[in-house]
């Protein structure tokens, strides 16, 4: 049985690198090395934006707290 499309299915390609991977059988202990590797790429552990701004980066912040209904 395959999981529905969504976050779980991303594990098949992003973590397991296997299109036949069953996301319902995902066990982080079996993918510890890959999870650490991916973590170094996508985690935001340093809130400093100095390097971003030094390269001319522009930060656009949007707050969606209004209820327009």
C-alpha positions as CSV (number, residue, x, y, z in Angstrom):
1,X,0.0,0.0,0.0
2,X,1.4,3.4,-1.0
3,X,1.0,6.6,0.9
4,X,-1.0,9.4,-0.7
5,X,0.9,12.1,-2.5
6,X,2.4,14.6,-0.2
7,X,5.1,15.0,2.4
8,X,5.6,11.3,3.0
9,X,6.1,10.5,-0.6
10,X,8.9,13.0,-0.8
11,X,11.0,10.6,1.3
12,X,11.1,8.2,-1.7
13,X,13.2,10.6,-3.7
14,X,14.7,13.1,-1.3
15,X,15.8,10.8,1.5
16,X,15.8,7.2,0.1
17,X,16.7,8.1,-3.5
18,X,14.5,5.2,-4.5
19,X,11.3,5.6,-6.5
20,X,10.1,2.2,-5.3
21,X,10.6,3.2,-1.6
22,X,7.5,2.6,0.5
23,X,7.1,5.8,2.7
24,X,4.9,3.9,5.2
25,X,7.9,1.7,6.0
26,X,10.2,4.7,6.7
27,X,12.4,4.3,9.7
28,X,14.8,7.2,10.4
29,X,17.3,4.9,12.0
30,X,17.8,3.2,8.6
31,X,18.6,6.5,6.9
32,X,20.6,8.3,9.5
33,X,23.6,9.1,7.3
34,X,21.3,10.5,4.5
35,X,19.2,12.5,7.0
36,X,22.4,14.2,8.4
37,X,23.5,14.9,4.8
38,X,20.2,16.5,3.9
39,X,20.1,18.3,7.2
40,X,23.3,20.2,6.4
41,X,21.7,21.4,3.2
42,X,18.2,22.5,4.3
43,X,18.3,23.3,8.0
44,X,18.3,26.9,9.2
45,X,20.5,26.8,12.3
46,X,22.1,30.2,11.8
47,X,19.6,33.2,11.8
48,X,22.4,35.6,10.7
49,X,21.6,37.1,7.3
50,X,24.8,39.2,7.0
51,X,26.3,37.1,4.1
52,X,23.0,37.3,2.3
53,X,22.8,41.1,2.6
54,X,26.5,41.5,1.8
55,X,25.9,39.9,-1.6
56,X,23.0,42.4,-2.3
57,X,20.2,40.1,-1.2
58,X,16.8,41.6,-0.6
59,X,14.5,40.2,2.0
60,X,10.8,40.3,1.5
61,X,8.7,39.4,4.5
62,X,5.0,38.8,4.3
63,X,2.7,38.4,7.2
64,X,-0.6,36.7,6.7
65,X,-2.5,37.3,9.9
66,X,-5.5,39.1,8.5
67,X,-8.7,37.2,8.0
68,X,-10.2,38.5,4.8
69,X,-13.3,36.4,5.0
